[in-house]
Amino acid sequence: MMAYSEDHIALAAEYALGTLDADERAQVETMMAVDTEFTAIVHAWEYRLGVLNQMVGSVEPRPIVWENIQRAIGHSGPQVPLALPEAAAPPPPVAPVVAEQGAVAEMWPADNANVIQLTGRLKRWRNIASFATAAAAALIAMLGLQVYSPDLLPGALRPKVRTQVVEVKSPPLPAPPSAQYVAILQGNGGSPAFILTVDAATKNFTVRKVGAEAEAGKSFELWLISDKLPQPRSLGVIGGGDFTARPVLASYDANTINGATYAVTLEQAGGSPDGRPHSSPVFTGKLIETVPAAPPR
């Protein structure tokens, strides 16, 4: 890949910017015709500068402008064919001149071509610097419009509207409280021995020991007695702790649960061995509704 000097890059930038005179434009177009890499540099500048065209609306010139252009074209003479200058040989050095106090100074004639070249380079880079400043200011203005006043920009430069759909899920409503039933299990005229609580929704029950104490080597066992059943059904041994919870009422319907009599017998350690009570009930009770079910929402 060919290495291009700053002058080549500046020429390509000014060509894309449109600030070259006729001779310089002809020189650039000649280089583009024979050098594809230089053509790519010109196109890169055109791409960078092209965004500014989108920020400027089209303006229709006044009729007098076209008349002046046509008049100037009509009076222009034939164009001279382009001829690139040949490389000039370096000028011969001038003989040294002895200055005062024996100092020797070599004097060379002024190189007018170098002066012209440096002047053109300075002009070229000033133009590019001015354009870069203008481009930066234009980009800052464009960004400001995109943030604060996007409607003032052309359609191609307006920021795209982003729509985000957010699904907000409401937390589930808490389940309404279920009905609660309680039975006080006690002996004939005695104080309460156990409190039985039944949840109507889950059909789980809890037995709270209040004042009963089993004999040594014996266990209290809870029974469900109903005229809908041929014989009492065991609900399990009541544990030695203060609370005993069981889920065994799930196999019974609500009418059977609510209308049954709950009895406690004193069985051998570990409960009845054959699923039948082996003593008369020592504590009994029936369920009463203490907390009604909430109405459906």
N, C-alpha and C positions, 0 to 999 in steps of 0.2 A: 504494500500500500504506500502510495506516495505521501511524503510529509509536506504539508502546505504551510507557508509562512503566514504571519499575521496579516500581510497585505492581501494574500489570496482570500483569507477568511473575511477580511473587511470588505473586499470587493463583492464577495458573494452576498454579504449582509446588505450592503447598499444597493445591490442589484434587486434583491427582494423588496427592499424598502422603497426603491424608485427614486433615489437621489443622485444617481450617476448622470453625467452628461452623455452626449451621443457617442463620443469616441470611447469612453470607458464602457458603456453598455455594449458596443460592438466588440470590444476586447473580451468581455465576459462571455458573450454569446459564442465567440470563436473558440474560447477555451472549453465551453460546454459541449461544443460540437465534436471535439476531439478527445475529451477527458470525461469519462462517465463518473469517476469519483468526485471530480469538482462539481459535476452536475448534481450529484447527491447532496453535496454541501449546500448548494443553492436551494434545492428543494427543501432541505431541513430548515433553512432560514425562512422560506416561504410558509412552511407549516407553523413555525413559531410565531410568525407575525400575522398569520391568517386569523387568529382568534380575535384580533382587534377589529377586523372587518365586521365581525358579528355584533360588536358593541356600537357600531356607528350606523345609523340609518341612512338610506339612500337619499340624495339631494339632487333635485333636477336643476341643472344650470340654467341661467337666464338665456334667452335667445341671442343676446349680444355676444355671449361667449362663443357660441357656435359660429356666428358670423365672423368674429375675429379669427377663429381657427381656420375657417375656410379661406379667408382673405390672406392669412399668412402662408397657407399651403399654396395658394395660387401664385404668390410672388417668390416662392423659394426656388432656388436654382437646382440644377442636377447635383446629386450627391456624389462625392468623390469616392471611388472604391477604397475599401479599407486596406491599408498597408502597414504591417507591423514593423516597427523600427528595428534596424539591425544593431547588434551589440557593438558598441564603440570600444576601440582599444584604449587602454589607460594612457593619459598624457605623460610625456617624458618629464622627469624631474628637472628643476632649474638648478643651475650651479650654486653651490653654497656661497653665502655672502658673509664676510667677516664683519662682525659688529664691534662695538666699542669694547675695550678691555680684553680683546682676543676671543670673545664668545662667538661661536659659529651657529648660525640659524639656517636651517633649510626651509626654503619657501617654495610652495607648490601653488600653481595657479588654481584659482577657485573653480571648483567642479560644479558648474551650473546644473548639470543633470541631477547630482545628489541633492542640491538645494531644492530643486523642484520636486524630487521624489519625497524628501522629508516633509515638505510643505503639504503635498497631497496626502501623505500618510497621516499627518497631524489633523488635517481637515476630515479625513475619513473616520478616524477614531473619535474625533469630537462628535461627528454625526451619530456614530453608533452609541456613544455614551449618552448623548441627549435622548436618543430613541429608547435606550434601556431605561433611563429615568422615567420617560413618559409611559413606557410599557408597565413598569412597576406600579406607577400611580394608577394606571388604568385597571390593573389587576386588583389592587387594593380597593378601588372604587367598586369594581364588579363584585368582589367578595362582600363588601358592605351592603350592596343592593340585594345580594342573595339572602342575607340575613335579615335585613330590616325592611326592604321594599322590593320583594321579588317580582311584583307585578310590573315594575318599570323596565325589566329586562326583556329582551327578545325571547320568544318561546324556546329556542334551542338552548339558552343559557339559564333558564329558570330551573331551580332545584325541583326534582321530582317529589311529588307528594307521597309520603309513605303512610300507609294505613295499616295499623296493627289492631287486630281483633283480640280483645281480652275477654276471656270468659270468667265471669265472677260466679262462683258457686256459693250459694247460701248454705250455711251450716244446717245439717239435718235437725229437724225439730225433736226435742226430747220426747221420748215415749211417755204417754200419759200414765200416771200412777195406776197400778192395778189395785183391785180390792184386796184387803187384808182381813184374815179371820183369826180369832183367838179362842182357845178353849182352856178353862181353868180345871186342871185335873186334881181332884181332892177326894178324901174319904167321906163317909157319912158324917156330916156336921163338923168335919175337921178343917184345919187350915189348909191352904193350897200347898200341894206337893210339887206339881210341875205346871208350867205354862206352855201350851202348844200354840205355835203361830204358823199359819198356812198362807202362802202367796197364791192368789187365784190365777195369776198369769202363768207362773212357772210350775205351780203345784209342788213346790218344794216346801218342806216344813222344818221347823226348828223347835226343839224341846229345851226349855230352860228349867234347870233344877232349882227349886225354891227351898223346900224344907225336908225332902225325903232322903232317907239314908238306908241303903240296902243292908241286909244282914250279911254276916261273913259267909262266904261261899255261895252267895246268891246274886242274881242279876235282875234288874227291872227290865221288862219287855213291854213294848207298846203294841196295842192291837186296834184294828179297825173293825167295828161291829155294825153291820147293816142288814136290814131285812131283805135287801137285794142280793145278799150273798148267802150261800148255804152254811157257812161257818166263819168264825172270826179269822181275819187275815193279819199275819204278823207284819209289823212295820219296823222290826229290828230291835235290838237291845239298846237301851239307853245307856250311854257311856258314863264313866265316872266323873267327867268334867262338868262344868256348869252348863255348857251348851252342847247339844247333839243335833246335827243337821243331816237330813236325808232327802233324796229325790225320788223316793219309791212311790209317791202318790200319782206319778205321771200316767200309770196304767188304769186309773179310775176316772170316771166322768165326774163333772162338777156336782151333779145332784147327789151322787153317792158320797162324795167328799163332804159336802155341806150338811147332809142329813144324817151322817153316821154318828155313832157314839165311840169315843176314844177311851180305851181302858188300859190300865197298867197292871200287870201281874208280876208276882215274884217267882222267878224261875230259877233253875239251877245255874251255876256259873256258866256264862256263855250263851244262855237262852234255851228255849225249848228245843229238844233234839228232833222232834217230829213235826214241827209246824203247828202244834195245837197247844192251847194254854193248859197248864197243869195245876193251876190254882184259881181261886175266885179272884175277880178284879179287886185290887186294893185301892185304886184311884180311878175315877171316871170323870168325863166331862163332854160337853158338846160345843161345837164351833158357833161363835157369834161374829157378825160382821162389825169390825171396828173402823175400817177405812173404806168408804165406798169407791167403786171404780170411777175414774174421770170420764166425762162424756167424750165421744170421738170428735176430733177437730175437722 
